[in-house]
């Protein structure tokens, strides 16, 4: 495990609903020991967004966090959209030799902090499993009611028979222009070779 010998880098994320940037910055400086110039802030960005500009700059392996640095955040939820995403992100950082510390007690440089992270990983896996079970149960219930997923059929039975004939007979079938126009209107791409020369 790399020791924390590098910089303290702070990260704050402020959604539009919670304007607590000043508070997060103050906490990172006062309690986290981070220099104000070393704090990355994403404004109006939800944790569910896959792209967060300040976060992306901070994660840049050339210019951002380096091995030995410590990422300091106010709370774990600033890192990601759910516990599974947070745990994955922390493991990615630790694998790069970057430590993570929250102002509410998680610190990957200590045995206690790593233990807490392990417990969070178990909870995150349980969350994923529960979500998966709920999804499967809901799909099974819908199937039992005769409701299937996917988008509605875009062709009627007559069009389906015509398409099947075209498939079965290949280039041998010559279709009337009206058939092609009907299918094209329904956004079904057809090669021009299916069009009869007499049509």
MIKEDO-475576 format. One record per residue (C-alpha): residue in three letters; z, y, x; residue number from 1. Coordinates in steps of 0.02 Angstrom, whole numbers, plus 50000, padded with zeros to 5 digits. Example, Ala and Ser with C-alpha at 12.3 -4.5 7.8 and 13.67 -1.06 7.14 Angstrom:
<atoms>
{res:Ala	w:50390	v:49775	u:50615	n:1}
{res:Ser	w:50357	v:49947	u:50684	n:2}
</atoms>
This chain:
<atoms>
{res:Unk	w:50000	v:50000	u:50000	n:1}
{res:Unk	w:49952	v:50172	u:50068	n:2}
{res:Unk	w:50097	v:50292	u:50090	n:3}
{res:Unk	w:50094	v:50462	u:50007	n:4}
{res:Unk	w:50048	v:50570	u:50156	n:5}
{res:Unk	w:49914	v:50680	u:50080	n:6}
{res:Unk	w:49909	v:50823	u:49957	n:7}
{res:Unk	w:49990	v:50838	u:49787	n:8}
{res:Unk	w:49850	v:50866	u:49661	n:9}
{res:Unk	w:49892	v:50914	u:49483	n:10}
{res:Unk	w:49792	v:50879	u:49326	n:11}
{res:Unk	w:49816	v:50958	u:49155	n:12}
{res:Unk	w:49716	v:50927	u:48998	n:13}
{res:Unk	w:49730	v:51048	u:48853	n:14}
{res:Unk	w:49646	v:51012	u:48687	n:15}
{res:Unk	w:49606	v:51155	u:48570	n:16}
{res:Unk	w:49745	v:51100	u:48453	n:17}
{res:Unk	w:49882	v:51110	u:48584	n:18}
{res:Unk	w:49876	v:51266	u:48690	n:19}
{res:Unk	w:50005	v:51213	u:48819	n:20}
{res:Unk	w:49909	v:51247	u:48979	n:21}
{res:Unk	w:50036	v:51375	u:49041	n:22}
{res:Unk	w:50178	v:51253	u:49009	n:23}
{res:Unk	w:50088	v:51107	u:49094	n:24}
{res:Unk	w:50043	v:51214	u:49246	n:25}
{res:Unk	w:50221	v:51278	u:49261	n:26}
{res:Unk	w:50291	v:51102	u:49251	n:27}
{res:Unk	w:50168	v:51038	u:49382	n:28}
{res:Unk	w:50218	v:51179	u:49501	n:29}
{res:Unk	w:50406	v:51184	u:49467	n:30}
{res:Unk	w:50446	v:51000	u:49442	n:31}
{res:Unk	w:50297	v:50918	u:49524	n:32}
{res:Unk	w:50288	v:51022	u:49683	n:33}
{res:Unk	w:50101	v:51052	u:49661	n:34}
{res:Unk	w:50025	v:51213	u:49728	n:35}
{res:Unk	w:49946	v:51314	u:49587	n:36}
{res:Unk	w:49777	v:51313	u:49678	n:37}
{res:Unk	w:49779	v:51122	u:49677	n:38}
{res:Unk	w:49786	v:51101	u:49488	n:39}
{res:Unk	w:49631	v:51045	u:49394	n:40}
{res:Unk	w:49628	v:51093	u:49210	n:41}
{res:Unk	w:49513	v:51034	u:49071	n:42}
{res:Unk	w:49512	v:51155	u:48924	n:43}
{res:Unk	w:49471	v:51103	u:48747	n:44}
{res:Unk	w:49435	v:50926	u:48801	n:45}
{res:Unk	w:49506	v:50778	u:48708	n:46}
{res:Unk	w:49565	v:50624	u:48801	n:47}
{res:Unk	w:49434	v:50526	u:48703	n:48}
{res:Unk	w:49290	v:50616	u:48791	n:49}
{res:Unk	w:49210	v:50511	u:48927	n:50}
{res:Unk	w:49161	v:50664	u:49027	n:51}
{res:Unk	w:49293	v:50790	u:49075	n:52}
{res:Unk	w:49224	v:50920	u:49199	n:53}
{res:Unk	w:49385	v:50958	u:49295	n:54}
{res:Unk	w:49434	v:50774	u:49297	n:55}
{res:Unk	w:49261	v:50726	u:49361	n:56}
{res:Unk	w:49272	v:50855	u:49502	n:57}
{res:Unk	w:49446	v:50793	u:49548	n:58}
{res:Unk	w:49388	v:50611	u:49551	n:59}
{res:Unk	w:49240	v:50650	u:49666	n:60}
{res:Unk	w:49267	v:50539	u:49817	n:61}
{res:Unk	w:49192	v:50667	u:49936	n:62}
{res:Unk	w:49277	v:50828	u:49879	n:63}
{res:Unk	w:49418	v:50773	u:49764	n:64}
{res:Unk	w:49563	v:50653	u:49781	n:65}
{res:Unk	w:49574	v:50563	u:49948	n:66}
{res:Unk	w:49674	v:50411	u:50007	n:67}
{res:Unk	w:49856	v:50461	u:50032	n:68}
{res:Unk	w:49846	v:50600	u:49901	n:69}
{res:Unk	w:49958	v:50595	u:49747	n:70}
{res:Unk	w:49895	v:50639	u:49574	n:71}
{res:Unk	w:50033	v:50725	u:49476	n:72}
{res:Unk	w:50019	v:50738	u:49287	n:73}
{res:Unk	w:50138	v:50802	u:49155	n:74}
{res:Unk	w:50129	v:50639	u:49054	n:75}
{res:Unk	w:50025	v:50481	u:49061	n:76}
{res:Unk	w:49927	v:50529	u:48905	n:77}
{res:Unk	w:49844	v:50668	u:49005	n:78}
{res:Unk	w:49751	v:50535	u:49105	n:79}
{res:Unk	w:49659	v:50445	u:48966	n:80}
{res:Unk	w:49621	v:50409	u:48785	n:81}
{res:Unk	w:49730	v:50254	u:48761	n:82}
{res:Unk	w:49850	v:50146	u:48858	n:83}
{res:Unk	w:49715	v:50025	u:48915	n:84}
{res:Unk	w:49608	v:50167	u:48982	n:85}
{res:Unk	w:49759	v:50246	u:49068	n:86}
{res:Unk	w:49808	v:50083	u:49154	n:87}
{res:Unk	w:49629	v:50050	u:49210	n:88}
{res:Unk	w:49616	v:50226	u:49280	n:89}
{res:Unk	w:49781	v:50212	u:49373	n:90}
{res:Unk	w:49729	v:50045	u:49449	n:91}
{res:Unk	w:49564	v:50124	u:49504	n:92}
{res:Unk	w:49660	v:50266	u:49587	n:93}
{res:Unk	w:49785	v:50150	u:49672	n:94}
{res:Unk	w:49641	v:50041	u:49735	n:95}
{res:Unk	w:49570	v:50199	u:49816	n:96}
{res:Unk	w:49738	v:50230	u:49902	n:97}
{res:Unk	w:49786	v:50371	u:49784	n:98}
{res:Unk	w:49960	v:50376	u:49709	n:99}
{res:Unk	w:50003	v:50430	u:49532	n:100}
{res:Unk	w:50161	v:50518	u:49478	n:101}
{res:Unk	w:50208	v:50584	u:49307	n:102}
{res:Unk	w:50343	v:50711	u:49275	n:103}
{res:Unk	w:50426	v:50589	u:49156	n:104}
{res:Unk	w:50460	v:50452	u:49282	n:105}
{res:Unk	w:50309	v:50346	u:49332	n:106}
{res:Unk	w:50281	v:50347	u:49520	n:107}
{res:Unk	w:50167	v:50217	u:49600	n:108}
{res:Unk	w:50248	v:50246	u:49771	n:109}
{res:Unk	w:50411	v:50164	u:49710	n:110}
{res:Unk	w:50449	v:49985	u:49658	n:111}
{res:Unk	w:50522	v:50048	u:49494	n:112}
{res:Unk	w:50365	v:50150	u:49457	n:113}
{res:Unk	w:50252	v:50002	u:49495	n:114}
{res:Unk	w:50361	v:49892	u:49384	n:115}
{res:Unk	w:50348	v:50016	u:49241	n:116}
{res:Unk	w:50160	v:50020	u:49267	n:117}
{res:Unk	w:50157	v:49829	u:49254	n:118}
{res:Unk	w:50251	v:49836	u:49090	n:119}
{res:Unk	w:50130	v:49967	u:49026	n:120}
{res:Unk	w:49985	v:49854	u:49075	n:121}
{res:Unk	w:50061	v:49714	u:48969	n:122}
{res:Unk	w:50079	v:49835	u:48823	n:123}
{res:Unk	w:49900	v:49894	u:48846	n:124}
{res:Unk	w:49837	v:49714	u:48841	n:125}
{res:Unk	w:49938	v:49683	u:48683	n:126}
{res:Unk	w:49861	v:49840	u:48606	n:127}
{res:Unk	w:49685	v:49776	u:48646	n:128}
{res:Unk	w:49727	v:49604	u:48576	n:129}
{res:Unk	w:49800	v:49677	u:48415	n:130}
{res:Unk	w:49646	v:49788	u:48391	n:131}
{res:Unk	w:49532	v:49639	u:48419	n:132}
{res:Unk	w:49630	v:49533	u:48294	n:133}
{res:Unk	w:49624	v:49671	u:48163	n:134}
{res:Unk	w:49437	v:49692	u:48187	n:135}
{res:Unk	w:49406	v:49504	u:48171	n:136}
{res:Unk	w:49516	v:49494	u:48016	n:137}
{res:Unk	w:49424	v:49640	u:47934	n:138}
{res:Unk	w:49253	v:49563	u:47973	n:139}
{res:Unk	w:49309	v:49394	u:47905	n:140}
{res:Unk	w:49373	v:49478	u:47746	n:141}
{res:Unk	w:49207	v:49571	u:47722	n:142}
{res:Unk	w:49110	v:49409	u:47752	n:143}
{res:Unk	w:49218	v:49325	u:47619	n:144}
{res:Unk	w:49167	v:49462	u:47498	n:145}
{res:Unk	w:48983	v:49434	u:47540	n:146}
{res:Unk	w:48969	v:49595	u:47639	n:147}
{res:Unk	w:48878	v:49578	u:47804	n:148}
{res:Unk	w:48863	v:49703	u:47944	n:149}
{res:Unk	w:48710	v:49788	u:48009	n:150}
{res:Unk	w:48591	v:49909	u:47931	n:151}
{res:Unk	w:48505	v:49875	u:47764	n:152}
{res:Unk	w:48339	v:49782	u:47762	n:153}
{res:Unk	w:48193	v:49899	u:47787	n:154}
{res:Unk	w:48062	v:49782	u:47714	n:155}
{res:Unk	w:48051	v:49700	u:47544	n:156}
{res:Unk	w:48007	v:49517	u:47515	n:157}
{res:Unk	w:47820	v:49551	u:47496	n:158}
{res:Unk	w:47815	v:49647	u:47661	n:159}
{res:Unk	w:47917	v:49510	u:47746	n:160}
{res:Unk	w:47790	v:49377	u:47691	n:161}
{res:Unk	w:47648	v:49485	u:47757	n:162}
{res:Unk	w:47735	v:49509	u:47923	n:163}
{res:Unk	w:47770	v:49322	u:47933	n:164}
{res:Unk	w:47585	v:49285	u:47900	n:165}
{res:Unk	w:47534	v:49408	u:48035	n:166}
{res:Unk	w:47653	v:49324	u:48156	n:167}
{res:Unk	w:47599	v:49147	u:48112	n:168}
{res:Unk	w:47412	v:49182	u:48118	n:169}
{res:Unk	w:47417	v:49301	u:48265	n:170}
{res:Unk	w:47254	v:49395	u:48297	n:171}
{res:Unk	w:47159	v:49286	u:48171	n:172}
{res:Unk	w:47219	v:49385	u:48021	n:173}
{res:Unk	w:47130	v:49543	u:47971	n:174}
{res:Unk	w:47233	v:49655	u:47860	n:175}
{res:Unk	w:47176	v:49783	u:47738	n:176}
{res:Unk	w:47212	v:49963	u:47790	n:177}
{res:Unk	w:47330	v:49986	u:47641	n:178}
{res:Unk	w:47442	v:49846	u:47706	n:179}
{res:Unk	w:47453	v:49928	u:47877	n:180}
{res:Unk	w:47486	v:50097	u:47799	n:181}
{res:Unk	w:47625	v:50024	u:47690	n:182}
{res:Unk	w:47710	v:49944	u:47838	n:183}
{res:Unk	w:47685	v:50096	u:47948	n:184}
{res:Unk	w:47763	v:50207	u:47816	n:185}
{res:Unk	w:47917	v:50096	u:47832	n:186}
{res:Unk	w:47917	v:50130	u:48019	n:187}
{res:Unk	w:47859	v:49957	u:48068	n:188}
{res:Unk	w:47743	v:49974	u:48219	n:189}
{res:Unk	w:47585	v:49872	u:48204	n:190}
{res:Unk	w:47446	v:49849	u:48331	n:191}
{res:Unk	w:47275	v:49911	u:48276	n:192}
{res:Unk	w:47202	v:49737	u:48308	n:193}
{res:Unk	w:47276	v:49685	u:48139	n:194}
{res:Unk	w:47165	v:49808	u:48048	n:195}
{res:Unk	w:47008	v:49737	u:47970	n:196}
{res:Unk	w:46846	v:49820	u:48024	n:197}
{res:Unk	w:46784	v:49821	u:47845	n:198}
{res:Unk	w:46941	v:49902	u:47775	n:199}
</atoms>
